[in-house]
Amino acid sequence: MTSFINTLQQKAGFALLPLLLIILHAGTVHAAPSPSYSATASGTTDSLSLSITINVADDDLGKPGNYYVAFNHNEGLYFDSPTGWTLYTGGTIPVYESRPLISGSAQLLTNENMSAYIGAQLYLGYGLSEGDMVDNNKYAMIYTVTEESATPGPAPVLLGTSGNFAILAKTAVSTVPESAITGDIGVSPAATSFLTGFSLTAAGTTAAISPQVTGYLYGADMTAPTSTVLTTAVLDMQTAYTDAAGRITPDYLDLGTGNIGGMTLTGGLYNWGSSVTIPANLTISGGANDVWIFQVGGDLHISANQRINLEGGAQAKNIFWQVAGEALISTGAHFEGNILSQTAVILQTGSSLNGRALAQTMVALDSATVTKPAL
């Protein structure tokens, strides 16, 4: 226990916070070789929203264990538990929740005033036991409350378990080889036979592998729990689409009448009732915690050999394209962000996506590259 406290470098005097942690959504069948933790913030210090993600290691997935949530501030270390925030004074570490371990995301803060807690650090951890967490370093400091004023952009869209996939579709995922996908692929309620062009090899009865994929491929007809996991992920994808589409009071309305080529876009909510085209390079500029939500009422099309470039620390994981129509990434083009399409996502020959293709119909690749960013 002493080593854990020393590692956390506790500070002092942290008051109880009115935080609500939503139970983590179930993760995919395949998680990661080692645990990882992250946080995404939006808003200002006096109105802070904070979402968190825990990815459980493969060897721990599904085993009985504990989750731990802690803030430290001015030498005081506070753990969250079902009875509220507790100042740690020694002995057994308070447990937030005991349950079979799963990966997923949750909303920790929603528009909370954190101005009295500048410097407070958020730690997340899990373990099969307290000793497992401490001895095997299954915890991390993932966020520090700062004196930053405005963080441009709305609250992020929570992808839930759909964020565990690089590509997720309901009817089909196809490739013209050779494509290169880093991250898992899922299709549901369609069966494995609708994963075409991948030269699949069964990995047991719950997943498949492909020489074109660094990760696993899943179909709804695979052995349990795959079908249940995919059903949850598809529902989370649809919920995320509805969330993104339902954001109101855009910062920018019908910018460029739908032609945003050559522009530089800062964090915010953008809305078009029409289709959007990107016929020239587009720059997305902002900090690491800034958020962009693009609401597109029609199709989304980036022209051949054009690029979306990120500047100033902007991250693809914080960019959300909600597209009512088809999203088309043309030959040789490069795209950034999470695409939530109500219809199809198409990546033409030699195109690339640093983000996720989440479609309520199909995803089609032609010798394309998709790389899933961290949550």
MIVEX-672216 format. One record per residue (C-alpha): x, y, z. Coordinates in steps of 0.1 Angstrom, whole numbers, plus 5000, padded with zeros to 4 digits. Layout:
N
- xx	yy	zz
- X	Y	Z
...
// end
This chain:
375
- xx	yy	zz
- 5000	5000	5000
- 5028	5024	5008
- 5044	5020	4974
- 5010	5029	4957
- 5007	5061	4978
- 5043	5071	4971
- 5038	5064	4934
- 5007	5086	4933
- 5027	5115	4948
- 4997	5126	4969
- 4992	5163	4975
- 4966	5176	5002
- 4932	5191	5011
- 4909	5178	4983
- 4871	5183	4991
- 4845	5158	4980
- 4833	5162	4944
- 4798	5158	4931
- 4808	5132	4904
- 4787	5106	4887
- 4804	5076	4871
- 4783	5058	4845
- 4790	5020	4845
- 4814	5011	4817
- 4799	4996	4786
- 4810	4961	4777
- 4841	4959	4755
- 4849	4938	4725
- 4860	4902	4727
- 4896	4913	4721
- 4911	4941	4742
- 4949	4946	4743
- 4980	4929	4756
- 4984	4954	4784
- 4960	4978	4801
- 4956	5014	4790
- 4937	5044	4804
- 4927	5078	4789
- 4906	5109	4794
- 4890	5134	4771
- 4881	5169	4784
- 4860	5197	4770
- 4846	5230	4783
- 4863	5253	4807
- 4878	5248	4842
- 4846	5262	4858
- 4824	5240	4836
- 4844	5209	4828
- 4832	5177	4812
- 4854	5147	4814
- 4850	5112	4798
- 4873	5083	4807
- 4883	5050	4791
- 4897	5019	4805
- 4910	4991	4782
- 4915	4959	4802
- 4944	4936	4792
- 4935	4904	4773
- 4946	4882	4801
- 4923	4900	4826
- 4892	4904	4804
- 4861	4888	4819
- 4878	4878	4852
- 4863	4889	4885
- 4881	4921	4897
- 4878	4957	4910
- 4878	4991	4895
- 4894	5020	4913
- 4889	5058	4908
- 4910	5084	4927
- 4917	5121	4928
- 4947	5135	4947
- 4952	5172	4956
- 4975	5189	4980
- 4987	5156	4996
- 4951	5143	5001
- 4941	5112	4982
- 4904	5105	4977
- 4889	5072	4964
- 4854	5069	4950
- 4832	5041	4962
- 4795	5033	4962
- 4792	5054	4994
- 4809	5084	4979
- 4844	5099	4980
- 4866	5088	5009
- 4899	5102	5021
- 4924	5074	5022
- 4942	5072	5056
- 4956	5037	5053
- 4945	5001	5051
- 4924	4986	5022
- 4920	5008	4992
- 4883	5017	4987
- 4868	4999	4956
- 4846	5018	4932
- 4830	4986	4918
- 4836	4949	4918
- 4825	4929	4887
- 4839	4909	4858
- 4864	4931	4841
- 4855	4947	4808
- 4868	4976	4786
- 4848	5007	4779
- 4841	5044	4783
- 4822	5064	4808
- 4813	5101	4815
- 4829	5111	4848
- 4822	5149	4849
- 4795	5169	4832
- 4798	5207	4834
- 4814	5206	4869
- 4830	5237	4884
- 4866	5225	4891
- 4882	5260	4896
- 4888	5252	4933
- 4908	5221	4925
- 4936	5234	4902
- 4963	5207	4901
- 4941	5178	4911
- 4951	5146	4894
- 4927	5119	4883
- 4939	5082	4885
- 4922	5052	4872
- 4931	5016	4879
- 4918	4980	4880
- 4930	4947	4893
- 4920	4912	4901
- 4928	4924	4936
- 4943	4954	4953
- 4977	4937	4953
- 4974	4929	4916
- 4967	4965	4908
- 4995	4979	4929
- 5022	4952	4922
- 5015	4950	4884
- 5011	4988	4878
- 4975	4985	4866
- 4968	5022	4872
- 4977	5055	4856
- 4973	5093	4861
- 4953	5104	4831
- 4942	5140	4838
- 4952	5171	4857
- 4929	5200	4864
- 4945	5231	4849
- 4940	5269	4849
- 4932	5268	4812
- 4903	5291	4803
- 4882	5280	4774
- 4887	5246	4757
- 4871	5252	4722
- 4844	5227	4712
- 4814	5209	4726
- 4815	5178	4749
- 4829	5148	4730
- 4805	5122	4715
- 4807	5090	4736
- 4813	5061	4712
- 4808	5035	4738
- 4820	5000	4727
- 4817	5010	4691
- 4849	5029	4697
- 4868	4996	4702
- 4865	4990	4664
- 4884	5006	4635
- 4855	4996	4612
- 4819	4986	4623
- 4790	4981	4599
- 4755	4965	4600
- 4753	4949	4565
- 4788	4944	4551
- 4825	4952	4551
- 4844	4946	4519
- 4880	4951	4507
- 4898	4949	4474
- 4932	4937	4485
- 4956	4948	4497
- 4941	4971	4523
- 4957	4977	4557
- 4936	4980	4588
- 4949	4986	4623
- 4922	4978	4647
- 4892	4954	4649
- 4865	4950	4623
- 4829	4940	4631
- 4797	4934	4611
- 4762	4928	4627
- 4735	4917	4623
- 4751	4905	4591
- 4770	4872	4593
- 4807	4865	4588
- 4802	4858	4551
- 4796	4896	4547
- 4832	4902	4555
- 4845	4899	4520
- 4879	4901	4504
- 4899	4895	4536
- 4909	4859	4531
- 4897	4851	4566
- 4912	4825	4589
- 4893	4814	4620
- 4908	4823	4653
- 4888	4798	4674
- 4851	4802	4670
- 4847	4837	4683
- 4869	4857	4659
- 4888	4856	4626
- 4921	4870	4614
- 4933	4884	4580
- 4967	4893	4566
- 4952	4927	4559
- 4942	4934	4595
- 4962	4941	4626
- 4935	4930	4649
- 4905	4907	4647
- 4874	4904	4626
- 4839	4895	4640
- 4806	4885	4625
- 4772	4882	4642
- 4771	4844	4636
- 4802	4836	4655
- 4801	4818	4688
- 4790	4836	4720
- 4798	4861	4734
- 4807	4876	4700
- 4771	4882	4688
- 4762	4899	4721
- 4793	4921	4720
- 4785	4931	4684
- 4749	4939	4692
- 4760	4962	4720
- 4786	4979	4698
- 4761	4985	4670
- 4736	5000	4695
- 4764	5022	4709
- 4772	5033	4673
- 4736	5043	4667
- 4734	5061	4700
- 4765	5080	4692
- 4751	5090	4658
- 4719	5103	4675
- 4739	5122	4701
- 4760	5139	4674
- 4730	5147	4652
- 4711	5160	4681
- 4735	5187	4693
- 4719	5221	4691
- 4731	5257	4687
- 4759	5253	4662
- 4789	5276	4663
- 4790	5276	4625
- 4759	5271	4602
- 4763	5262	4565
- 4799	5273	4565
- 4811	5279	4529
- 4777	5267	4518
- 4791	5232	4521
- 4825	5237	4504
- 4852	5237	4532
- 4882	5231	4511
- 4912	5253	4520
- 4898	5263	4553
- 4912	5261	4588
- 4886	5250	4614
- 4889	5254	4651
- 4870	5234	4677
- 4832	5238	4677
- 4799	5225	4665
- 4794	5228	4627
- 4761	5222	4609
- 4751	5218	4572
- 4717	5209	4560
- 4733	5199	4527
- 4762	5178	4515
- 4798	5188	4523
- 4827	5187	4499
- 4864	5191	4506
- 4880	5198	4471
- 4912	5212	4486
- 4933	5204	4517
- 4915	5211	4550
- 4932	5220	4583
- 4918	5212	4617
- 4936	5233	4643
- 4933	5232	4680
- 4946	5217	4713
- 4947	5181	4724
- 4914	5184	4742
- 4895	5205	4717
- 4864	5188	4701
- 4849	5191	4666
- 4815	5178	4657
- 4805	5181	4620
- 4767	5176	4613
- 4763	5168	4576
- 4727	5166	4563
- 4737	5150	4530
- 4768	5133	4516
- 4805	5140	4526
- 4831	5139	4499
- 4868	5146	4500
- 4883	5149	4465
- 4912	5127	4451
- 4946	5133	4466
- 4934	5160	4490
- 4942	5158	4528
- 4928	5168	4561
- 4958	5180	4582
- 4959	5183	4620
- 4977	5212	4637
- 4983	5225	4672
- 4979	5191	4689
- 4944	5184	4675
- 4936	5147	4678
- 4916	5125	4654
- 4898	5108	4684
- 4881	5142	4692
- 4868	5148	4657
- 4833	5135	4648
- 4817	5135	4614
- 4779	5128	4616
- 4769	5121	4580
- 4733	5114	4570
- 4743	5103	4536
- 4774	5086	4521
- 4810	5094	4532
- 4834	5091	4503
- 4872	5093	4507
- 4884	5095	4471
- 4915	5080	4455
- 4947	5089	4473
- 4929	5112	4498
- 4937	5113	4536
- 4909	5118	4562
- 4910	5124	4599
- 4883	5117	4625
- 4855	5093	4634
- 4829	5089	4607
- 4794	5081	4619
- 4775	5075	4587
- 4738	5066	4585
- 4745	5050	4551
- 4779	5040	4537
- 4816	5048	4541
- 4837	5042	4510
- 4875	5044	4508
- 4888	5044	4472
- 4921	5032	4459
- 4951	5043	4480
- 4930	5065	4504
- 4936	5065	4541
- 4916	5072	4573
- 4931	5080	4607
- 4900	5074	4626
- 4870	5051	4626
- 4845	5041	4599
- 4812	5034	4617
- 4784	5028	4593
- 4748	5019	4597
- 4749	5001	4563
- 4783	4991	4548
- 4819	5000	4546
- 4839	4994	4513
- 4877	4996	4510
- 4898	4995	4478
- 4935	4990	4488
- 4929	5016	4516
- 4944	5022	4550
- 4924	5026	4582
- 4941	5033	4615
- 4921	5034	4647
- 4932	5062	4671
- 4933	5058	4708
- 4900	5065	4727
// end
